[in-house]
Amino acid sequence: MIVAEKKPLEAVARMLENYDRVLAVGCGTCVTVCFSGSGKEVAALAASLRMKRRIEGTPLAVGEGMVQRQCEWEYLDPLADQVKNYDAVLSLGCGVGVQTLAKRFPGTRVLPALNTLFMGLPTEQGVWEERCQGCGNCVLDKTGGICPVSRCAKQLFNGPCGGSQNGVCEVDATVPCAWHMIWERAEALGMTEALMEIEPAKDWSTSRDGGLRRMVREDLRAPREETKEG
Amino acid sequence: MSLANAAAIPPETTPKSGGNLERVLSAGQFAVTAELGPPRGCDADAVRRKAQLLKGWVDAANVTDNQAAVVRMSSIATGLLMIAEGLEPIVQMTCRDRNRLAMQSDLLGAAALGVHNLLCLSGDHQSKGDHPGAKNVHDVDSIQLVAMVRGMRDEGHYQNGKDIPGGGPRLFIGAAENPFADPAAIRPYRLRKKVVAGADFIQTQLIYDVPRFRAFMKKVVDLGVHEKTAILAGVGPVKSPGMVRHLRQNVPGLAVPETIDVRLEDAVKGIDDKQARAQAWRNEGKRICVETIQQIREIEGVAGVHVMAIEWEEAVPDIVKAAGLRQQPRG
C-alpha cells in the first residue's frame, strides 16, 4: 500500500489561512488502511480546524467528503456538486490523490493534508515500513525476496557494506541490514552461490531518474480516432 | 635486433598505472601506506605540512573523500597538492556523492593530472555527517565502481561500453574490506568479489583484534584471493581511552579488545600531570600499533600495512621506524 502520514495541524492551518470554506476529502483505500485519511481522520481534522479558526476569530467552514479512491476519475465525479460550494479542497489522500483531484477540478485549489511516505506494509501494530521504490526493474528474484533498492540505505547490489553489525544498519540500529537478511535467507535456501556473482551497474532509466514514467497497454487502450494523415 | 635475440628478452609486464605503490607491490616488497585527511577549508598549506610529515616514510598515502560524510577539500585536488610535495596519493572515491558520469569524468581528469591510484568505497552514510539533508547518489556500488574503472583502464571503454578516445585512465585500483563486519561468513567472499571485479589492492578496516583478522585471512588464503590482489592490513595508533570508546561506539564493525584499555590504563599508572598522561597514552598507543604490525606481518597473504593515524600524521614515521619497516625516509 501507499503509506502516508498526517501533516502537523499548524502546517495544514497555514495553507488554509486565506480560505473561509474548505472541503476535506478522505480516501478509502491505502491511507484508510494506514489510519491517515479515513472518514474518521477527515472528521477529526475538520473538527480541529474549525475549533482552531473559531478561537482565532476567523471561522472556517469545513465540509467533509469521502471517496473510495482519489486516484481514479470515476470516484471523483460524485464530488463535483460538493466542491462547487467551497473555496478549496483539502485532500487526505496520497500525492497521487491530490494531483488527481487538482486535475479533475481545475478551478479549485487542492491542498495536501498528508505527507506521502512510501510503498510499504505494516510490520507490527502501529508501525509501517518501506518495501518498494518502484525502480522499474525488479531484482527480488536475485535477492531472496528482500529488496536492496528500498531496504539498503546505500542501495548496494553486491553485498553488505562495512557498516553492517549484528544484523543492523549503520544508519539506524533499529533498522535491519537488508544484506544481512539477504545472506541469511540465501543460506537457509541453499542459494549463497548466486550471491557470488557480480551484479553489474543497474540501468536506472526505468526508475524515477528516467523522467516521468508511463505504462502503456495498447490492448487495453480505448480505440482512438484516426488522424487525417493516418 | 634479430628475432632470436628478441625472444631471449624476458617478457616485460606492462605496469597498470606507472605509480610507486604498484611498483613496490609488484616487486614483492612489504608496502606501507598512510592516510592524509584533507582540510575542512581551502588551506593548501595544511595539506603541504601533512604531506611533508609522511613523505618518504610511506609508499603512497590515501586521501579521503568527504570522510564521515563531512565536507572537505576534494580528494583529487588534495592529491594534486600531495604530488607537488612528492607524496604519491591514493585518491579515495565514494559512491555516495557522484553518479557514473561524474565519477568517470573526475577519473579522466585525475589521471590526466598524474594520479596513479584510486580507492573505491561505498562511503559513510550522509546521515552521519555535516549535511544530513543531502541526497545520496549510489548510482553504482563500490564493486561496480571497481569494475567500471577496470573496464576504463583495461578495455578502454566507458561504463556504457563505448570507446574512450585515446584509451582509459591508467589507475591502480583499490577497494576496502572490513574483516570484522557482519555477516562474518560473507566477508571473504565479498573480498573475492572485489578482486574479481578488478581490485589490484585491498586496504582493510582498522585491526586491533589480530586473532580475528588471522582467522579472516586464513579463509582469504584458502580461497586463493591473496594471489590475485595485494592485501594491506589497516592499523592505527590509539591516542587515549576516550578514542577507544569513540571507536567502539561510533565506528561500525570495529573490534577493539579490552586488552587495549588495560594497556592504556597501565601506561599512566602513577602519572598525575594531565599532559604527561596524554603523552604516555600516545606512546603506548604507538607501541600497540607497532606490535600489531609485527604480528600482522607474519600472517600469510598480507602484502603491506595501511597506517591510519587520524589527525596524527606525525606518529607515522615513529611507527614505521619502530616496526622496522624503514629507518629513514626514502627517495
Interface residues (C-beta under 8 A of the other chain):
Chain A: A153 K154 Q155 L156 F157 N158 G159 P160 C161 G162 G163 S164 Q165 N166 G167 E170 V171 D172 C177 W179 H180 W183 E184 E187 L195 M196 I198 E199 P200 A201 K202 W204
Chain B: C95 R96 R100 S122 G123 D124 H125 S127 K128 N136 H138 D139 V140 D141 S142 I143 Q144 A147 M148 Q159 A176 E177 N178 A181 D182 P183 A185 I186 Y189 R190 R192 K193 V196 A197 Q205 P252 G253
